[in-house]
Amino acid sequence: MNSGFQLDLRQNSLDGSPLYMQVARGIERAIADGRFLPDAALPSERALSESLKVSRVTARAAIDLLVTQGLIVRRRGSGNFIAPRVEHGLMQLSSFSEELKKRGYLPSSRWLSRSLSTATTEERLTLGLSGATQVARLERLRLADGHVMAYEISSLPATALPDPLAVGDSLYETLEKMDRVPVRALQHIRAMSATVKLAAQLEVTERDAVLFITRIGYLGSGQAIELTHSYCRSDYYDFVVEMRREP
């Protein structure tokens, strides 16, 4: 039994939901309260059942539910682990690195390519470029504490980023030093199924659901300076927006 594993799962006589759901909610609360660190091992089904005085069938069903919700990750031959997750607010413009640092993760990039290339039709139309203009194109995997969270391709006018190799882990940090960081952005999010290539990059199974995000970043002048396509693991990413009802 993990010495740091403590849960208060006293049964509520008014709670008519199945016991496995009560157990799952208790573990979920412990995760939300920070009593489990990302990537920490969850006690085995046997240890859970003994500690919580429930059957192994109940413990297994609770873990199955949390796996389905993306809070727990099963690793063959190793056990069950707390999934690293990024909760990204939709009302504030911030970079991947900034969001991870706020939540105590260590952001990093695994570069696939950094180059100057002739702009594609989409890049020309989105960034307002002429036919033969070059763009700085950045292709990378985004990592949190060493775990692959997203595959990302960013394009910027070469006039804004003449040296793609100058970008480290944070594109926005580089642009800020050059006084060219976006001040607003439009972001479109939709779900899609992972292709064979994308599944290999994100370390998921083919046809698993991923979040496809397109971001267009603008300078204060209104000029579009960034086009980024991100493919995010849906089991690691949450997007949150606060909504208010007008009185």
N, C-alpha and C positions, 0 to 999 in steps of 0.2 A: 504494500500500500504506500502511495506517495505520502511522505510526512507532511507536505504542505496542502494535502487535499482535505478540505473541511467544507461540508455543505449542511445547511439547516433545511431539511426537507420534511418538516413535521406535516403530516397529512392534515389538510383542511377539510373538515366534515361537510362544509358547504360547497366544496369544489367537486362537482359531479363528473369531471373529465377523467378519462382513463389514467391509471397510475403512471404508466410510462410517459404520458404527456406532462404530468406533474414533475416527474424526475427530470425530463428534458428541460422544462422551464426553469427548474432550480439550477441546473448546470448552465443554462443560458444566462441567468442572472449573475452567476459567479463569473462568467466570462465578461459580461458587461461591466461588472464592478471591478474588474482588473485583478481578480484573484487567480486567474490563469494567464500567464504570459503567452503571447503568440509563439507557436511552434512547441509549446510545452506538451509533454506526453500526458494523455488522460489515463487514469487508472484502468486496469483491465476490467472486463465485464464481471469477472468473478470478484475482484476487489470492490467494485461498485456495489454489486448485489449484497456483499457481506457488510459493507459500511452503511448502506442505506436500508438494510433489512428488507430488500425486495428480491424477487426471483431473478435468476439470470436472464430469463425470457424478457422480463420487464426492463432490465438494464440494457439488454441488446436492442430492444425496440426503441428505447430512449436515444441510444447512440445512433441507430439507423435514422431516426427523425432529424437529429442534429447534423448528420452527414448530408441528408437531403437538403437541409436549410443552408448548407455551406459553412457551418460553424465548426465542424469537425472534419478532419481529413484522415482517411484510412491509408496507411502505407503498408503494402504487402510485406509481411515478415517482420515489421517493426512495431505495429500497433496503431493506436488512434492518437491524433495530435490536434491541438487547437490551431485552427486555420488563421494565418495572418490575414488581416482585412484592412482595407483602406476605406474610410467613410468620407466621401467628398461632397461638400456643400455645393449647391448649384448656383448660389447667389454671389459668390465671391470668386474673382479671377485670381488663380494661384497656380503655380507649377506643380508637377508631380513631386519634385524634391521637397518643395515647401510643405505640401500636405503630409508627406511621410515624416518629416522632421517634427512637425507639430504633434504627431501621434507617437513619437519616440522610436520610430523605425530609422534604420540607416539606409538611405537611398543610394543606388549606384546604377550604372549603365553597362551593358555588354554590347559594345559597338559592333555592328555588322558592316556598316559603310558610312563614310563621310566624304562627300565629293561635290564638285561643281559640275552641273549637267545642264543641257538645254531644257528649258521649261516644257512640260507637257501641256496639252490643251487645257486640262483642268487647272493646272498651276497658272497658266497665262490668264485665263478667265477670272479665277478667284483672286489673284494677286494684282490684276490690272497690268500685265506685262505685255511688251511687244513680242513679235514672233520669234526672234532669234535671241531673246534674253536668256541669260543663265540664272539658275537658282542653286543655292546651297541645299543639298538634300542629305538629311540625317536619318539613318536607319539603325534602330537599336532595340534591345530588350531592356525593359525597365524592371529593376529588382528592388525588393524591400528585404533587408536582412538576408540577402543572398537568394531569396525566392523570386522566381520570375512572376511578375504581376501583369505585364503588358508588352505587346509588340507595337512599336511606334515608328511612323515615318513622318518627318517634318520637312517642309520646304519653305525657304525664305529667299527673297530676291538677293542675288549675289552682291548687289550694292549695299545691302544691309548687313550681310555676313560674308565678307570676301574670303575668309579663311575658315572653312568648316571644322578644321582640325583644332581650332581654338576653343571649341565647345568641350567642356568637361562633363561632369555628371548633370549639370543644370543648364539648359539652354537659356532660361529666363535670367539666370544670374549673369551669364555672358552678355546677353542683350542689355541688361541694366547697366553694366559697366560701360557700354557703348552708347548709352542714352537712347536705346531703341527698343525698350521692352514694351509689349502691348499694354494698353490701359483698359481695353474692353475686348470682349470676344463673343462670338456667336458659336454655340455648341449644339450639335445634333447627336442624339443617342438612339440607337436601335439595337435590337437583338439579332444575332445571326448564328449559323452553325459553323463550327470550325472545319476548315478544309484540312486535307492531309498535311499540307505544308504548315499551316497555321497551328494545327494541333501539336506538331513536333516542336515548333518554336515556343509555344506556351506550356508545353509539357502536360497536355490534356489529351483526351480521347477524341478521335475524329467524330464530328457532328455534335460535340458538346456545345452548349450555349456559351457564347461570348458576347461582350458588349462592344459594338462598333461605334466609335465616337469620332466625329469630324469637328475640328475646332478651327475657326478663322479668327486670328488676332489682329487688332487694329491699333495704330498709333493714335495719339491725341489729335492729329491732323485729319484723321479719318482714313488714312492709307492702310490697306491691308498689308500686313508684313509677315504673317505666319499662316501656313496651312498645315495642320497636323491630323493625320489619321491614326487613331489608337485602337488596338484590339485588346480588350481587357478580360482577364479571367473573371467570369461572373461569380465564382465561388470566393473570390478574394476582394471584390469591389462592391461597395454600396454607394449609391448617390442619394443625397438627402436634400430635400427642399422644404422650407417652412412655409406653410400656407395659412392665410388669415381670411376669415369671412368678414366682409364689410358689414358694419352695423346698419 
